[in-house]
Amino acid sequence: MDTIHCNNSVNISQWFRRLLHQSYTAQNTVSPSPMENPFQVINSSYCAPYTINLQINTEKGATYDANGRLRFYIKRPLLTVHDRRVLYDDAGKPILTLYKKIMTMHRRCQVFRGQSSDSSELLFSVKKSEILQSGVIKLDVFLANNKKESVRDFRVNISSDKSSCTVFAGESPTVVATMKNNDGFNVLVNPYVDYAFIVTLLMIINDIKFYYNEVLNLTTKITPLLVSSIIGAP
């Protein structure tokens, strides 16, 4: 504590002002909550300081806010490879491009900034945690700078009928977004979470059941042929 010189009124006045300032600063300093560190993936402008409610029309590939305003829409170019799709904002600006790597066992999808497919513009990639899944479908999300992919940056749990979905931050129990399916995806994105990123994840999730059924149908067709060949073998 500063020493008070009683014979110097100027020093006393300065000390008292400093003491008041220190007290005011201590009382008005608020430690930031963990969610105030933005989960930014695409752009910080999509990290709102409040909960975002979005509605995704999966048939149209369009996303609306709580007021019914169009926020994003997705288009598939006429000539494309790897099932390429582009996500646009409400002004028609391309935000990112989704590429599905059809031949990979885990059905990996890569997402690039803008309309690029260059590795330098990679934002993140998504893959199924296991090749064949039933019940809860689990996805692993890796950001572009996570080269080793030894730890997930985000993880997604989806019910088998896609009636609900939860997005977690890494391996933690922290929920960043939830989805309920009521003839479209009703989405709640937590504060400071990149909601354009969450919308992109849900566009990918919309196709997950198709991939599982594709493998299941293929297995159903192949199994009788294998059994027949085994029985008929000499």
N, C-alpha and C positions, 0 to 999 in steps of 0.2 A: 504494500500500500504506500502511496506517496506520503512524504513527510509534510505536515502542515506547519508553516511558519506564522505564528499568531500575530507577529508584528508586521505582516505584509498582507494587506487586504487583497491585493491583485493576485497573489499566489493562491490565496484561499478561494477566490472567485473562479480561477482557472481550474483548480483541483475539483471544485464542486461541479462545474460544467462537465468535466471529463467523467466524473462519477455518474452523473445523470445519463450521459451518452452511453456509457458501458452498460448501465442497467437497462436502458431502452433497447439496446442492441441484443442483449441476452434474452429479453422477453419476447422479442419479435423475430428471432431466428428460428425457422422451422426446418427440420431435417426432411429432405425429400423422401417420399415413399418409393419403394422399389419400382412400382409401375410408372413413375415419372421419368425413368430412363427409357426412352422410346425404343420399341422393338421395330426398328426401321429396316426394311428390306429393299423396297423400291424407291421410295422418296419420303422425306420427313414431312412433306405437305399432307401426306395421308395418315399422319399420326395425330389424331385429335385428342385434346385433354379431357374428353368425356366419352361415354359409351356410345358407339355408333350402331344403329339398327338398320339393317339392309334386307331387302327382299330380292331374291334372285329367281327370275323366271327361267328355268332350265331349258324349256323348249325354244325360247327366243334367244337365250344366251345373254339376257339383259339384266342389269342390276339397278335397283331403285332404292332411294333413301326413304325414310319414314314419311316424308311428304309426297311421295310418289314421283319425285324428280329422277330422271335417268342419270345415273352416275357413270356406268360403264356398259359397254356391249362388246360382244365377241364376233368376229367374222372369220370364215374359212376361205382363203384364196382359191380360185378355180383350179389353178395348176399348183399342186403342192406335193411334197414328199414328207414322210414321217408324220403325216396327219398334222400339218402346220396350221395353227390358229393365231390370230392377232387380237389382243385386247385393246380397245380404244376408250378414251374418256368421253365425257358428254360433248366436248368440242370437236370430236373426230380426230384427236391426236393419238397416234399409236403409242401405247405405253410399253407393251411387252409382247413377245412372241413365244408360244408354246410349241415345243417339238416333242412328239412321242417317239421314242426309239423302239420301234415295233419288234425288233428281233431280240431284245434283251429279255432274259428270264424273269427279271423282277419288274418288267414293264416300266422302265425308267422314263420319266418325262423331264426334259430340260427347259428352263425358262430364261430367255434372253431379253435384254433391254431393247426397247424400240422394235424395229423390224429386223434386227440383226440375227445372225446365227454364228457370229464369230465368238470364239472362246473367250476373248477379252471382254465381251459384253454379257457373259453368263451371270445371272443373278442367283439362281438356286436350282436344285434338282430334287425330284421326288421319286421315291421308289417304294414298292411294297416291302414290308419287313420280311415276309416269307413268300415263297413262290406260289404256293397253294394255301388259301386261307378260307376258313368258314367261321361263322359266328361273327365276332368282332374283327373287322378288317383294320390292319395297322399299317400306317405309312411312315416312312422316315424322310425327313427334309434336311438337306444339307446346303448351306450357303456356299457361294462360289469360292470363298477363301478357305473353306474347310476341305483341303485337298485330300487328307488322309481318310476322312469320313469314319474315323474311329468312334466319334461321339456325335450324336444327332444334335442339330441346332433347334429343330422343332420335331414333335411327333404328333401324329393324328390317329385317333381312335374313332372308327366308324361302325355303327351297327350294321348287320348284314343286309337289312332292308333299307338302309340309308335314311332311316327315320330320325336319326340323331347323329351328331358328330361333335367331338371336342378336340381342340388344338391346344397342345401344351408347349411351354418353352423348354426346349432341351429335355433333360432327364428329370427336371424338377416337377413338382405338383402344380406349378403356376399355370393357370388356364388363361390363355390369351383370347380365345374366341369359342363360341358354341353355336350350333346350328340345329334347328328343328325343321323337319320336312312336312309342310302342310300344302301340298300341291305347288311346291316351289320351296326354295331354301329361305327360311326366316333366320337371319344371322344376327348375333350380338357380338360386337367386337369391343373388347375392353379398352379403356383409355390408354393412349400412347402406343397403341398397336397399329401397325401399317395395315389399314383395311383393304387397300388394293392388293396386297399380298394375300390376305385371307380370301378375297374374292377369287383370285387366281387358283388357290388351293381347292376351293369348292368347284370350280370349273373342271379341275382334274378329277376330283372325287366323283363328279357326275358320271364319269365313264368307268369307274372301278368295277361295278357290278357286271358290266358287259364283259370285261376281261375275265372275271372269274367264271362266268357262264360259258365264255368261249372255250376255256380250258376244259371245263366240265363236259361240254358237248363233244369236244374232240375226244376226250377220254371215253365217253359213252359209245362213240362210233368205233374207236379202235379196239376196245375190250372184246367184243364178240369176234372180231377178226383174229385176235391173238388166241382166244380160246379155241376157235375153229381150227387154226393152224396147229395148235398143240395136240388137239384130239386126233387130227388127221395125219399127224406125223408118224412115220413108221417106227 
